Amino acid sequence: MAIGSTIHTFDVQLADTDRGVYEDYSLRAARHPSETDAYLLTRLLALGLEYAEGIAFGGSVSDTEEPAVVVRDLTGRITAWIEVGAPDAERLHHATRLADRVVVYTHRDPVKVMAPWADKRIHRADDVRVYSFDPGFIESAAPLLERRNAVTMTVTEQTLYLTLNGTSLTTAVHEHSIG
């Protein structure tokens, strides 16, 4: 018998002063058995840092049709394709043809994530943004994840102040371009 997904719930308080977004929301994430704590946490952070009307978790780590986080307009059209981890160049090429905005949030070394994309065909590569966190941040925060989570995210001047289940951590949110 295959192992099923584990459901994680998050009660989030978001205050993104950089974008003027202030929301309290609850969400559930179905965690695929192959999904690491670091990937799940990065997916959660990406959703908060990109929070907009129509945002939701996309497919699982094994889903090739949807990104980890997606923003759709009222017609169902994808307006933002938000990848997590280290997608390949072909996936980014596909994404930039479907969505107005394509971003990648990575819990890995961004230089190593972007290196395989060099000299590969990526439509509108100049528009793709990659975001990373300070070294060690994800590794420090990921073990704090539980099945039920209380999360506070405050963003000021590209610095993320995260409180996860009572533990506070801080990181810069680093922006990289691939074009």
N, C-alpha and C positions, 0 to 999 in steps of 0.2 A: 504494500500500500504506500502511495506517495505521501510525503509530508505536505500538509496544507499551509497556507499563509497564516501568519500571526497578525492579529489586529492590534494596532497601537492607536491610542486616542491622545489628542493634544488639545489642551485649552490654552489658547494663545492670546496674549496681550501684545499688540504691535504698536509702536510709536516710531514711525520713520520720519524724523524731522527734515531730512534731506529732500524727501518727496512730498511732504505734507500728508502722509497717510497715517491715520489713527484708527485702528480696528481691534475689536475683541471678537474672536471666532473660535469655534471648535471644529476639529476635523478628525477623521479616522483614516489611517493608512494601513492597507493590507501589505504586510511585509513578506515578500517572497522568501522561501527558505535559503536561497543563495545570496540574499541581500545582506550586506554587512551593516553593523551599527554605524560606521562612518558614512556609508552611502545613504542610509535612512536619515541620519542627521543632516547631511548636506541637502537632501531632498526637502526636508522641513525648512531649512534656512533659505533655500532658493525660493520656496513658495512665499515665505514672509518677506524676503527682500524684493520680490517682484510682485507683491500683492496688488491686485487690481480686480475690478469687476469681471467675473467670468473665469477666474483662475481656479484650477483644480489639479489634484494629482493625476498624472496620466497613467500610462501602462506600467507594468512591473519591469524589473530589470531584464526580463526575457522578451518583452514586447518590442517588436521591430516597427510597429505602425505608429506608435505615439511616443512622445518624449516623457521624461520623468514628471515634468510639470507642464501644463498647457493652459493658455488663455484663449478663450473663444468669445466671439462677439455673439449678439443675440440671434444671428442666423446660423450659428454653429461653425463659422469659418475660424480657422486658427489664426490668431493675431500675434501670438508670441509662443515660440517653441523653445522650451527651457530644458536643456540637457544637464545631466549630472554625471560626474566621473570623467571618462575619457572616450568620448564617441569618436568613431573613425571619420575620415574626410568625406567619404561617400554619404554617410548619414547627415553630416552638416550641409553638404551640397543639396541633398533632398530637402532638408528643413528650410533652407534659404529660398527655395523655390515655392514653398507652401505658405510660409509665414512672413509677416512684415518685419518681425524682430526675432533674432536667434541669439541666445546666450547660452553659455556653458558655465556651470558652477562646479568646481572641482575640489576634491578633498586630497588631491595628489599634487605633486610638484608641477606647476603650470608649464614650465619649460619642457619637461618630459612629456606632458600631455599634448602640447602643441607641436613638438618636433616631428611626429609622423605626418602632419598636415602640410609640411613644407613641400613645395613643388607639386601639390595635388590640386586637382580642380575642385574649387569650392565657389559656387555662385555667390556673388556679393560678399566675398571673404572680408573686405574692408569693414563691413557692417557687423560682423560677428564679434561679440565681446566675450571674454573669458574672465571669470571672477574666481579669486582664490582667497584663502585666509592665511593668517600668520602660521608659520611652521609650528606644529604641535597643538594647535587649537582644537582641531577636530579630534585628535587622539585623546585630548584631555576631556572633551565634552561627551564623546560617544558612549563611554561606560556609564554615564549618568542616565541614559535612556531606560525607561521602564514601560510597562504596558499602558499605564495611565500617566500622562505627563502634564505638568504645569510649566508653561513657557512664557517668559517675558523677553521681547526683543525690542531694544531701543537702538535706533540708528541716528548718529549725529556726525556730520563731517566725515563720512565713509568709515566710521568706526562703529562696530556692532558690540553692544553690551547685551549679553545673553545671560538670563537666569533660567536654569533648567533644573526643575525639581529641587529648588532651594540653593543651588550652587551657582555662583556668579562667575562669569568669564568674559574676557574682552579680547577683541581682535580687530585689526584693520581689514577692510574689504578691498582687496587689490584688484584693479582692472587691467586687463591685458588685451591687446588687439592682435589679430593674426594676419591682417593685411599689410 
